[in-house]
């Protein structure tokens, strides 16, 4: 028995050592991150473009590589005035390397940048930015905010989705069950597959969010730099394309308590966010359509405005707007009290050219400018900072309370 016991100890010890040897080793840092010298060595086989030069060089025609009868874009792409809201230009797979680099400005923890990252490059003291559509469930897990990345773009594509430039791959949509499906069949920018991302994206050094550059300005200053209501010309479309993805701090603004309802401003209401598209929260239901919800920001002089755009699937979608109340009679009356800054990603989005007429401006274009925050206090990046200065009250998030709502509407069932 003693011999058997020692034999058992020997077998068990060997087995434990075997299991330990099967544990994966931690990857070396040089595998995950490359140095500046290694980045320069990679770039040596090709050319490094600034982000704007990259867009202009490879989106050198408005129409791109598709759009004929055999390879159509979706029907809402253009109204015949020469502007294409959707376009795809493929990049050569072989030949010299095509490189871009930039620092990640987005964070997807709060849910506003699902399968999207945006990179920033500073050229002559000014921001250049580009969206990148990636098929990664947690893009920020691989590319956190502040991470600088180098991308070899060969074999990918650059295109526009709703007029927003992005690095992508061509994708054909044929979802016959989508709302307005007949308008959406065709080619458009698609997400870069995860395997391709791992093969051609290189992380340079470690993440450094402090290296990001923010442009702090009022709405008036913003619209001095970009066209508030762009003309339907290719020239104006490029002005808004180059501004897309810009990291901004909009100062001296407040939420009006209004929503952008298909180009019209309507007052938000105290209602359940799952049933009302204009509930007084950041992003109530779209009834499964899925477009970002717009809540109106206005300058303190009430002369300029734009949308604060959020996904109905973000973590703070059902949180009340600053100053909004869980009270049907005073749903938005307190919104003008809270003033401050909203930080986020600037964009001008338009996904349907068929509702516009050449030479005239559609009401749909008036509120196409928006800023998308990466989070709110305690949820993701703190991008909304507001205060009721008269009473020295700092705004703090408050989630819609369904119990309080039903009690206010139907009375307390426990009475």
N, C-alpha and C positions, 0 to 999 in steps of 0.2 A: 504493500500500500504506500509506503514511504517513497519508493521509487516512482510509482505512478503519480504521486503528488508532485514530485520534482519535475516529472515529465510534463504534467499539466501546466506548472508555472512556466516552463520553458516555451511551451506552445503558445500560451496566452501572451507572454512577453513578446514573442516573435510576431504574433498577430497585431498587437498594439503598435509595434514599430512599423509594421507594414501599413497600417491605417494612417499613421503619421506621415509616412513617405508619400501617401496618395493625396495629401492635402495640397491644393495648388499654391505655388509660391506667389508672393506679392510681386506684381510686375515692376520692373525697374523704371525709375523716373524717366530715363532717357528713351524708353519705349513710348511713354505717354506724352512727353513733352520734348520738343526739339529746341535747341539753342538758336540764337540769332545767326551764329556762324553756319549751323546746319541749314537754316532757312535760306541763307545766301547761296549755299552750295546747291540746293534744290532749284532755286530760281535761275541759276546759271545756264540751264539748258533751254531757257525760253525768255519770256518777257513778263515783267511785273507791271500791271496796269493800275492806275488810280481807278477808283470805283466809277467816277463819271466818264473817264476815257473808255473804260471797259464797256459801259452801256452804249456810248455813242459809236464805238468801233464795231461792236457786234450786233447792235440793233440799228444798223445803218439804213434800213428802209422801214417805213411805218408799217407795212403789211407783214414783213417777216417771211418765213419760209413756207407758210401754209396759206389757206384762204382761197384756193381755187375750187372748182367743182368736185374734184376727186378728193381733196383734203380740206374740207370747209372748216372755218371757225364757227362758233355758235352765232346764231342769226342776230343777236343783240350787239354784236361786236362793233358795227359801223352803220351809219345812216347814209353813207355815200359821200360824205364831205371830206374824205381823205384821212380821217382820224380812226385809228383802230384801238379800241379799249382792250382787246385781247389780241395777243400776237406771240409768236414763238420763233426764235432764231436759233438753229442748232449750231453747236461749236464743233470744229474738227476734232476727231479722236486722235489722229496722228500728227506728225509735224512737231514744231517747237512747242514748248510748254506755254500755256496761257495761265498766268497766275494773278490772283488778287489777294489782298490781305486786309484785315481790319479787326477791331475789338468788339466783342459782343455787347450790345446795349440792352438786350431783352432778358427777361426772367419769366419762366412759365409756371412758377409755383402757384400763383393766384389764378391762372387759367386763361389769361387774355391772349397768350401767344402760343396757342396749341400748334405744334409741329411747324413752328416758324421761329427763325432767329434773324436778327438784324445786326449787321456789323457797321462799325463807324471807322472812318479814316479821316485824319486831319491833314488837309493839303493847303499850304499857304495860310495856315491859321483858321481855315474854315472847314466845316463838316462836309463830308461826303458819306452817303449811307446806302446800303443795299439790303433788301430782304432776301432771305434764302428759305426756300420751302423744302423741308426735310421730313422724311417718313420715320420720325423718331418719336416714341411715346413720351419721353421726357428729354427734350432737347437740351434743357439746362443742366441735366445730369452729366451730359458729355461736354457741353459747351456753356459753362456758367457765365453769368454776367461779369464782364471785365476780362474774359479770356481772349487773348489775341490769337487769330487763326490765319493760316495760309492755305489757300485752296488752289489746286490744279484743276482748271475748268475744262480741260480737254474731254470731249465726249458728253458734256452736259449741254445745257441750253440756257439762254437768257430770254426772258419774255415779259409780258405784261398781263396781269390779271386784274380786271377792273381799273385799268390804267396804271397800276402799281408795278414798277419794275421789280424783277426778282430772278435770282439764279434758280434753275429748275430743270426738269426734263419734260419733253412733250408728252401730253396725256390726252387720250380721246375719251370724251364723256358720252355715254349713250344710256343714261338713266331715264327710262321712260316713265318712272314713277315720281320724278321730281316735280315740284310745282313749276308751272310754265316750262315743262320738259322740252317742248318743241323749240324753245328759244335757246336751250342750253346744250343741245347735241352738237358735238364738234370738237376741234382741237383747242387746247388751252394749256397754260403752264401747269405742270404736275409736280408732286413731291419727289425729291431725289431719294432713291432707295437707300435703306440703312447701310447695306454692304458697300455701296458706292461712296457714301459719306465717310465710312471708315477708311476707305482706300485713298481718298483724294483730299481729305481735310487734315491739316497738321496743326497741333496746338503749340504755339510758341511761348515758352516760359509758363509762369503760373498766373492765374487770374488776378487782375488788379482793378477792381471797380473804381478806385480813386483816379485812375488814368482816363476815365471817360470825360468827355467835354460836353457841357450843357450850355445851350444858348438861352439866357434869361431875358425875356422881353414881354411887353404888353401886347395885347391883340392888335393895337394900332401899329406898333413897331413891326409885328409879324407881317401885317398886310401892307406895310410899306416895302417889304422885301419880296413878297410873293403876291400874285394876283388874287384878290379876295374872291372875285367871281371870274374865272378864266374865260377868255373868248374861245370859241370853237375853232381854234387854229392849232396846227402842229406846233408852232412856236410856243404858244401858251401851255399846251399840254406838256412840253418838255420842261417848262418852268416848274410845273407842279410835280413832275416826275423826279426832278433833281432835288426837290424839297422833301420827297417821301422818305420816311424813316428817320427824319431829323430828330435828335434828342433835345427837347425843349423844356423850359420851366416857364409856364405862362403865369405872370404875376398880375395882381390887382383884378382878380376875377371872382365871380360867384355863380352858383347854380340858380337858375331862374325858377326851377321846378317844372320846366316844360320839357316835352319830348318832341323829337323830330318824327313826325308821322307822315311818311311818304312825301317829304318836302314841305309839309305844313306844320306849324307850331301849335301844339295843343297842351293845355294844362294837365299835369299828371294828377292822378286821383289816388285816394286811399282805397286800395283794392288788393285782393290776393294776387301776388305776382304770377301764380300759375294760371290765372284766368284772364287777367287784364294786360294788354300790351302797353298800357300807359300808366302802370302802377308807379307810385312815387319812390321807386328804388332805382338802383343803378342800371339794371337790365332785367326787366320782366320778360315773360314769355313772348316768343315770336310765333307761337302756335306751330312749332316744329319746322319753321322755315329755316331758321338758323343764322340770319344776318345779325351783325352787331347792332345793339340798341344805342340810340343817340339821346343823350340828355344835354340840354343847352347850357353852355357857359357864356356869360356876358361880361364885358368890361365894366368897371365901376362907373364910367360916364355913360353907360348903356348905349354906346354907339356901335360897338363891334361884338360879334358873337361867333361861336363855332360849337361843334358837338364834342362832348366827352363820350367816347365810344367804348362800349364794353360788351363782352360776350354773355349771353344768358346762361352759359355754362361755367362762368368764372366763379370762384369761391365767394365773392362778395356781391354777386348779382342781386340777391334779395336783401341787401342792406339799404336802409333808407338814405336818400340824398342828404347832404348836409343841410340841416334846418328843417327837413321834412318831418312830419309827425304822424303818429298812429292815431289819427283823428280825422274823421270824414270832413268836418267843417274847417279844419285848419291843416289840411294835408300838405300844402306847400307854402303857407303864409310865412313861415319862419325862414325859408330858404335865402332871401336877400340879406338876412342878418349876418350870415357867415361868409366872410371874404378871406381871400388868401391866394395860394398858388396851387396849380395843378401841373405836375410833371408827367412826361410820358413821350410817346412816339407820335410824331406828326404824320398825318396822311391826308391825301385827297383821293377819294374812292368813288368811282362811277362804274356800275356794271351793266348799264343798259343805254345804248346810244339811240335806240329806236324811238324813244320818247322825246327826243330833241329834234329841233329843226335847224338846218344850216343857217347861220347868220343871226339867229335869235337865241336868247338864253332861257332855258327851261327852269322852272321853279325847283326842279330836282337837283340843280347844281348849286343852289344857294347855300345849303348846309352840308356840302360834301367834305369840307375841311373838318378834321377832327383830331383830337389828341386821345391816345389810349394809354391809361396808366398801367404800371406793372403791379400795382397793388394799392392797398390802403393801410392805415395804421393797424398793426398786429396781423395783417394778412399779406404776406409777400413784401415787396419793396414799398416803403411808405411814400407814395407819390402824391397824396392829397393832404395838404396842410391848410386848415382854415380855422378862423377864430371869430367869435362874436365879441368884437373889441369893446363895445359898450359895457358888457358885463364880464369881460375877461374870461370868457368860456372858450376853451380849446375844443374844437369838434372831435368827437370820438364816435366810432362806428356803432350803429344800433341795427340789429337784424329785425326784419319784419316778423311780428309775433302772430301766428295764425290763431292762437287761442284768444288773444286780445281782440283780434279782428272779428271773429265769430261772436264773441260776447257783445261787442259794440253793435253788431248788426242784428243779432237774434236774441240778445239778452243772455243772462247767466243761467245756464241749464240746471245749475245746482240749487237755484232759489226755489 
